[in-house]
Amino acid sequence: MKKFDKRLLMIPMVLITTVIVVVMLIRSTKAFEVLLDDKPIGIVESQAVFGNLVESIRKNAENRYGTEIMISNKIDYKEVYLPDNKRVINVYSPASLSELEQSVALKAKVFVINVDGKDIAIFRDKATAEGILERVKAPYVENAGDGVVTTFAENVSIIERVVASGELNMLSDPDEVYSSITKENEAIRKYVVQKGDTVSEIAEKLGVRQKDIEKANPDLNIDRISIGQELSLSVPRYLINIKQSIVKEYEDSVPYDVSYEESDELYKGNTEVKVEGVEGKKTVKAELISINGIPEETRVLSEVVTVEPKAAIVLKGTKPRPRTLAYGVFNWPSRGSITSRFGARWGEQHSGIDIAAPKGSPNKAADGGVVKFAGWSGNYGKLVIIDHENGYTTYYGHNNTIKVKVGQRVARGDVIGTVGETGRATGPHLHFEVRKNGVPVNPLKYIN
Ligand SMILES: [Zn+2]
């Protein structure tokens, strides 16, 4: 028997295979594999089937969240051929549908209020965000005069963002946002003025700037604080602060320079104006800036001097000064505490001040001059009067002993007597008077 040629078998095999392939191709169906973000997730009959499916998921979400929803996944389709008997019209069963809902990325457009790079509120629509910012600004805009520009001190913007739909559960409540913006963001610290306080000492003690205390208390005269007065230590600040600015032109004075000339006709330590200085005038253009209605800063934009100031010339004495010549300013005549001040006292007028000191301690001339009286004088007891030869006289009452005689010249600081309680006195003290042209004045205003 002739050996069977195996190669002959190849012919029918190829033929059969070809037939099978042709039959399969004819009887197979074209379908589409869906790629969600490049990941195959199933096969559908047509692109429209999947498109509708996704659209219905989107629509459901829109109904649920009440706002426009987008789907951000990348969706691709790949053509595939399926055998007829395994024809797949739609791979999506209700179970796989919910799976699809999970894998689809639902996004929504929102509007955030951003303050200096930080989102502080999130809204579905821009109008709500704008409305809140307008509401914050409104009271300032209403009260602003002509030319005032009202803005925010911070960098405030409304930014459109696309977020995962889940974040829509975090939408802000407009009223709550308004309250949080307009609530003072730190409790204003208060301070009650104590005895002996000055504003600069308070600032140093509490570690705040004096400038801030002044700003926080716009009606305060910083040289006149009183015990028990309550001071704010900081100006109120909010999540968003209102900045207002206006450019103004106004006239201001220009201070004059003072130059000095020596004069041997004047005593050393004395001065005399030779030429009066005259202030000049300038036109200032400045931007006045306030924060939350409180003046914050003045930025000078330009200055034009319209009237030049005229310098003053002051003569300075060089002539040797007699020891006993008055300076015109008084030193303390005694060391001690003031037990009685000038003015009304027990229905009487107290014509000087009382300085309590131990008996025998020195009473000193408050300024140079000539002793006009030294002796007993009724209620004053042992009294010394010094004429300062400049319209002023000083009185030293209740001396224990008197150390000067009438007509004697005394220098500032010379001992003229000792503290006692002669005359009408309830304890050792110096009764000290300053008289200007014979009329008692408050010594505390003249003592240096
Ligand atoms: Zn007195």
Residues whose N, C-alpha, C, O or C-beta is under 5 A from the ligand:
A	BS01	ZN	I353 D354 H431
